[in-house]
Amino acid sequence: PEDSLILVEETSRESDVEFMRLRGVIDCLIPRGGPSLIQSILDHATVPYVIDGDGNCHVYVDEHADLDMALSILVNAKTQRPSVCNAAESLLVHEAVAAEFLPKIAALWAEKGVEMRCDAASRGLVQALPGSKVKDATEQDWSEEYLAPIISVKVVKGVDEAIAHINRYGS
């Protein structure tokens, strides 16, 4: 039915809790939000719900990608609301486009105050850019859900390496 799925636009905590208790009216609640919303659901909901709790979301930029579109997606995915579970936390870039792409995204992120935790290959392409915040990535950075203006960045040989990385470190 057309009204079987409803997007709730009123997002105050008071209305959230009231909504979470509409047993008999709501079949299943699938919330999108940060840790405080998830905790509120765990504390107050009486309706069935589906939550994942965390998210180490990866973005992969392939050698055949529309790089302008990828820039737009990545600025939004990291800076619109970095404290939510569906914000980008890791960027994987195909080695064939890394030299062209990484300086561009690093410049855009520098304007927004995003810190990049880079592997050696990506660091070499962005560390000299004025205003960029670059640190060496640690093993923990690959699986970190920052919920902040920080992102891990790695150059990969292709989609198979990207998939293996996501399978190992993704949530």
JOZI-V544798 format. One record per residue. N is the residue number from 1. RES is the residue in one small letter. PHI is phi in degrees with one decimal (none if undefined). PSI is psi as a letter, one per 20 degrees, with the letter a starting at -180 (none if undefined). Layout:
BEGIN
n=N res=RES phi=PHI psi=PSI
n=N res=RES phi=PHI psi=PSI
END
This chain:
BEGIN
n=1 res=p phi=none psi=q
n=2 res=e phi=-58.0 psi=h
n=3 res=d phi=-99.9 psi=k
n=4 res=s phi=-76.4 psi=i
n=5 res=l phi=-125.8 psi=p
n=6 res=i phi=-129.7 psi=p
n=7 res=l phi=-91.2 psi=p
n=8 res=v phi=-93.0 psi=p
n=9 res=e phi=-96.6 psi=i
n=10 res=e phi=-83.2 psi=o
n=11 res=t phi=-122.9 psi=k
n=12 res=s phi=-69.7 psi=q
n=13 res=r phi=-60.2 psi=h
n=14 res=e phi=-63.6 psi=g
n=15 res=s phi=-70.7 psi=h
n=16 res=d phi=-58.1 psi=g
n=17 res=v phi=-64.2 psi=g
n=18 res=e phi=-59.8 psi=g
n=19 res=f phi=-62.4 psi=g
n=20 res=m phi=-64.8 psi=i
n=21 res=r phi=-109.2 psi=j
n=22 res=l phi=-86.8 psi=l
n=23 res=r phi=-60.9 psi=p
n=24 res=g phi=92.5 psi=i
n=25 res=v phi=-108.9 psi=g
n=26 res=i phi=-104.6 psi=p
n=27 res=d phi=-79.3 psi=g
n=28 res=c phi=-159.4 psi=p
n=29 res=l phi=-105.5 psi=p
n=30 res=i phi=-123.1 psi=n
n=31 res=p phi=-79.3 psi=q
n=32 res=r phi=-124.5 psi=p
n=33 res=g phi=170.2 psi=a
n=34 res=g phi=-87.3 psi=a
n=35 res=p phi=-58.6 psi=h
n=36 res=s phi=-69.1 psi=h
n=37 res=l phi=-67.2 psi=g
n=38 res=i phi=-59.5 psi=g
n=39 res=q phi=-64.2 psi=h
n=40 res=s phi=-61.7 psi=g
n=41 res=i phi=-63.8 psi=g
n=42 res=l phi=-60.8 psi=h
n=43 res=d phi=-81.3 psi=h
n=44 res=h phi=-122.1 psi=h
n=45 res=a phi=-67.6 psi=p
n=46 res=t phi=-115.2 psi=i
n=47 res=v phi=-93.1 psi=q
n=48 res=p phi=-61.9 psi=q
n=49 res=y phi=-146.3 psi=r
n=50 res=v phi=-126.3 psi=o
n=51 res=i phi=-133.1 psi=q
n=52 res=d phi=-107.4 psi=h
n=53 res=g phi=85.5 psi=h
n=54 res=d phi=-153.5 psi=r
n=55 res=g phi=-162.1 psi=o
n=56 res=n phi=-103.7 psi=n
n=57 res=c phi=-81.2 psi=p
n=58 res=h phi=-107.7 psi=q
n=59 res=v phi=-121.5 psi=p
n=60 res=y phi=-110.8 psi=p
n=61 res=v phi=-108.2 psi=o
n=62 res=d phi=-81.5 psi=r
n=63 res=e phi=-64.5 psi=h
n=64 res=h phi=-100.3 psi=j
n=65 res=a phi=-70.0 psi=q
n=66 res=d phi=-75.8 psi=o
n=67 res=l phi=-66.9 psi=h
n=68 res=d phi=-65.3 psi=g
n=69 res=m phi=-64.2 psi=g
n=70 res=a phi=-61.6 psi=h
n=71 res=l phi=-59.7 psi=g
n=72 res=s phi=-60.7 psi=g
n=73 res=i phi=-61.0 psi=g
n=74 res=l phi=-71.0 psi=h
n=75 res=v phi=-62.8 psi=g
n=76 res=n phi=-65.2 psi=g
n=77 res=a phi=-65.2 psi=h
n=78 res=k phi=-103.9 psi=h
n=79 res=t phi=-111.3 psi=i
n=80 res=q phi=-61.5 psi=g
n=81 res=r phi=-147.0 psi=n
n=82 res=p phi=-67.5 psi=i
n=83 res=s phi=-94.0 psi=j
n=84 res=v phi=-105.3 psi=q
n=85 res=c phi=-69.7 psi=i
n=86 res=n phi=-106.0 psi=j
n=87 res=a phi=-75.4 psi=q
n=88 res=a phi=-66.7 psi=p
n=89 res=e phi=-118.0 psi=i
n=90 res=s phi=-140.9 psi=p
n=91 res=l phi=-118.5 psi=p
n=92 res=l phi=-117.2 psi=p
n=93 res=v phi=-126.4 psi=p
n=94 res=h phi=-61.6 psi=p
n=95 res=e phi=-58.6 psi=h
n=96 res=a phi=-69.1 psi=h
n=97 res=v phi=-117.1 psi=j
n=98 res=a phi=-60.0 psi=g
n=99 res=a phi=-64.7 psi=h
n=100 res=e phi=-82.1 psi=g
n=101 res=f phi=-81.6 psi=g
n=102 res=l phi=-61.1 psi=g
n=103 res=p phi=-61.1 psi=h
n=104 res=k phi=-68.4 psi=g
n=105 res=i phi=-69.7 psi=h
n=106 res=a phi=-62.2 psi=h
n=107 res=a phi=-65.4 psi=g
n=108 res=l phi=-65.8 psi=g
n=109 res=w phi=-68.1 psi=h
n=110 res=a phi=-60.0 psi=h
n=111 res=e phi=-61.6 psi=h
n=112 res=k phi=-99.9 psi=j
n=113 res=g phi=78.6 psi=k
n=114 res=v phi=-83.4 psi=p
n=115 res=e phi=-91.7 psi=p
n=116 res=m phi=-108.3 psi=p
n=117 res=r phi=-103.4 psi=o
n=118 res=c phi=-109.3 psi=q
n=119 res=d phi=-74.8 psi=r
n=120 res=a phi=-59.4 psi=g
n=121 res=a phi=-65.7 psi=g
n=122 res=s phi=-73.1 psi=h
n=123 res=r phi=-59.4 psi=g
n=124 res=g phi=-61.7 psi=h
n=125 res=l phi=-91.5 psi=i
n=126 res=v phi=-126.5 psi=i
n=127 res=q phi=-65.4 psi=h
n=128 res=a phi=-86.7 psi=i
n=129 res=l phi=-72.2 psi=p
n=130 res=p phi=-60.7 psi=p
n=131 res=g phi=83.5 psi=i
n=132 res=s phi=-78.2 psi=q
n=133 res=k phi=-103.9 psi=o
n=134 res=v phi=-128.3 psi=p
n=135 res=k phi=-132.0 psi=q
n=136 res=d phi=-70.5 psi=p
n=137 res=a phi=-74.9 psi=q
n=138 res=t phi=-105.1 psi=r
n=139 res=e phi=-57.0 psi=h
n=140 res=q phi=-66.3 psi=h
n=141 res=d phi=-58.4 psi=h
n=142 res=w phi=-67.8 psi=h
n=143 res=s phi=-112.1 psi=j
n=144 res=e phi=-78.8 psi=p
n=145 res=e phi=-100.2 psi=n
n=146 res=y phi=-70.1 psi=g
n=147 res=l phi=55.0 psi=k
n=148 res=a phi=-156.7 psi=r
n=149 res=p phi=-76.8 psi=m
n=150 res=i phi=-136.2 psi=q
n=151 res=i phi=-144.9 psi=q
n=152 res=s phi=-87.3 psi=q
n=153 res=v phi=-136.0 psi=p
n=154 res=k phi=-141.8 psi=p
n=155 res=v phi=-91.2 psi=p
n=156 res=v phi=-124.3 psi=q
n=157 res=k phi=-76.7 psi=i
n=158 res=g phi=168.7 psi=a
n=159 res=v phi=-64.6 psi=h
n=160 res=d phi=-64.0 psi=g
n=161 res=e phi=-67.5 psi=h
n=162 res=a phi=-62.2 psi=g
n=163 res=i phi=-62.9 psi=g
n=164 res=a phi=-61.1 psi=g
n=165 res=h phi=-63.7 psi=g
n=166 res=i phi=-64.0 psi=g
n=167 res=n phi=-62.3 psi=h
n=168 res=r phi=-77.3 psi=g
n=169 res=y phi=-109.6 psi=i
n=170 res=g phi=-69.8 psi=q
n=171 res=s phi=-88.7 psi=none
END
